[in-house]
């Protein structure tokens, strides 16, 4: 079952990349956390240039990324796959990868004032 969820994650990232070709022009990462009692994201920190951040907002990609991350967290929690609360979406010229982090890797204070 874990492999099915992991394969679905990879397919979802590939679909996002395919649906939003402008991701091929961007590099950066988005760290995210969902508190233990929350089925969706609690906080995100966007580590991209200000210009790239604006492109994501204006094109609708930012909301698509947030929806995808919510879905990935929810699927992992539902299937009890760990880690499932914290991660980092790496964007490197069109390559997308979610690196799941162990719980407590990034304190919530690390998300304050993030763009």
N, C-alpha and C positions, 0 to 999 in steps of 0.2 A: 504494500500500500504506500509506503514511503516513496518508493521509486515512481509510482504513478503521480504523486503530488509534485515531486521534483521535476518530472518530465513535463507536467502541466505548467509549472513555473517557467521552464525554459521556453515552452511554446508560447506562453503569454508574453514573455519578453521579446521574442522574435516577432510576434504580431504587432506589438507596440512599435518596434523598430521599423517594421514594414509600413505601418499605417502613418507614421510620422517621419518621413525621410530627413527632415531637418535635424533629427538627432545625430545624423552622420557628421554634422558640422560642430558638434558640441563635445566638450570634455569637462568632467567634474564628477561630483558625487552628491548623493542625498542620503543622509543618515536619518533613520526613523526609529521610533519606539512606540509600542502599544503597552500601556500598563496592564498588569496581570488581569484585572477585572474588566478590561475594555476589549471588545471584539474588533475594534478598529484603531487606527493610529491615534496616539495621544499628542505626539510632537514630531516635527521634521526639522532638519537643518539642511539648507540648500547651499552647497559649496560650489558655486558657479560664478562666472563673472556677472556683473550687473547687467550687461548687455544680453548675455545668454538667458539670464533670469527673465528679462523683459520679453524676449522672443518666446520663451516657454509660456508665459502668462498670456500674451496676445494671441498665440496660435491655438490655445486650448490644450496644449500638451501637458501643462502642469497639472490640470485637473485629471487628465487621463492617467498620468503617473500616480497621482494620489489614489485614484480608484483602484488601480492595479495593485499598489502596495497594500491597501486595505484588504483586497481580495486574497492576496498571498498570505498575509498575517492570519486572516480568518480561516483559511483552509488549513494552515499548519496547526492552529489552535484546535480546530474541530477534529483533526486527525491525530492530535496529541504528538505531533512531530516537533522535536526540540532541536535547535533553538527556534522560537516562534514569536518572540516579542521585539527583538532589536536586530537591525541590519543596516546595510549600506548598499544602495544602488549605485554601481559604478557605471559611468557613461564615458566611453572613450572612442570618439570618432565613429559612432554608430554601433559599437559593441556595447551590449548591456549585460550586466551580471549582478546578481544579488549575492552579497556576502552576508550570511547570517552570523550574528554575534551572540556570545553568551549573555545571559541576563545580567544586567548591572554594568555592562561594559562602558556605557556612556551615561553619566548622571543627567537627569532632566535639566539641571542648570546649564549643561552644555548646549541646550537648544535655545536658550534665551538670546534674544537679539539676532537670531539667525535670519537670513534673507529667505 
